[in-house]
C-alpha cells in the first residue's frame, strides 16, 4: 500500500493547542505552514458529531488581522470586493480580496466591531497577501493594520447544540446570559474569557449553527478544555472539509484562485461594483458584463467510490471541465464533487467523471448537497 | 503501536499482510495501515482470474482524504475477492486481519514468499 502524495509530511509550526492534539492522538499534517489536526479518529464520526450535536475545531491557523483607526472603513472598502458600508457595528460579511486582474487572492470574512475597529479573518495560506493589501491601502490613510495571527487562537464550535454549549461555558466566565444564542447569524461581539478580551462571531464553515471564538493564545488551552468538558467533540480539518463540501462552500486553492473569476463560481453577490474604487474593480466590471467562460456546478454519483479533485468531467469523449473538490459525502453516503465546466455545457448534458481511467456517470445538482440552515 | 501482530503472518514494506493457506495466500492491509488511512470508504479489488505481479498495483483503497495503491505481495492469480467490502469497506478498519481481508491469490512462484517480512521485520519498518 502506498499513498498518493496529496499532503506533504514535513511538519509545520506548532499551534497553541499542539499539546492537546498530541494527547488526543491526532493525525497532524502541515497546512499553510502550520501543523494542524486532520482527524482525531474517524472523520465520519467527527462529521456526524457536527451534523447531529456539537464539535470544536482548532482553526488557529486562520489569520486574525486588525484594521483600526479613523479611516478603517475606507481601508476595508478599497481593499475588498463586497460593500462594507452596509454593515452596522457588530456585523460581518463575506468578501473577496481580488487582484487588479480580477482573480481571487483570498476569500475572507470582515467583522465590523466599531466604525474604527475592524477584524479580518483570511485563510492561513493567504494571510500575508491580505495583510500586504491592507497595508498598501492603509498607507495613504489614517488607519493601521496589525497581523495578530500568531497571537490569537481561533476555536470554531459548530453543530445544532453549539450555541447552548457556548452559552454554558461563557456563563462561567461571567458573560451575559445566552451570549451566543442572542447573537444573530453573522453577528460579532466582544466577550471576556479568563479575564481577557475575546471575540465571539456567529460564523462558521459547516452549514450548522455555531460560533467562532477568537481569543489570546494563552487562554486557548483552558477554553478548549472547557468546551470539551461541556461536551464538544474535537473535530479535525478532514471533517471541516467534508462538512463545507456538503454545503457547496468554495475553498481557496480549489474553487477559488487568482485564475478563477468570482463570476465563474457564483460569487457575483460578493462583488459590489457600483461604489468607490477598490482593487480589481475595473477588471471585475469587464468580467461582469460578459458571460463567464466556466461555471461551478455540483456533481453527485451513485455507489461509494469517492470523486476527487482534479478529475476530468466528460460529455461523451470530450473533456468539458474538471472537478475542484470531491469526497464521499458522510451524510449522504454518495460521492459528491464540485466542478468547473465550460459554460456552454448544456444543463441536461449526460456528464461523466473520469475516475482514474474509468468513466463514471454523474448527476448535475445545484449545491448545497444537504439542506441545512446555519442561521 | 497498539495490538500485537499476528505471528502466523508475513508482511510487505507496503503494509500488506499475507497468510499462507496451501497453494494460496490471503492478503490484507495491516492494522498500522488502516490507522494511517482513517475510515476506509471504498476498496477497488480485481475479480477472480485476474493475474497479478509481485510488487505491482492490483487495486486501491480509499479513505476520505486519500487514494492508496495496493501492491501484490506475490505473483499469481486472484482466486477470490472479499465481496463484503463492497457494502462494508469499514471492515478493513474494524477487523484488518480477519473479516477485512482483501483477496486470495493462487501463488505462481512459491519463492516470492521468501522475500516477505516476518513480524519482527515489519515492526522495524513501522518503527515500533
Interface residues (C-beta under 8 A of the other chain):
Chain A: X1 X2 X3 X4 X6 X7 X27 X38 X39 X42 X43 X44 X238 X242 X304 X305 X306 X308 X327 X328 X330 X356
Chain B: X14 X15 X16 X29 X33 X36 X37 X38 X39 X41 X42 X44 X60 X61 X62 X63 X64 X65 X66 X67 X68 X69 X70 X71 X86 X89 X93
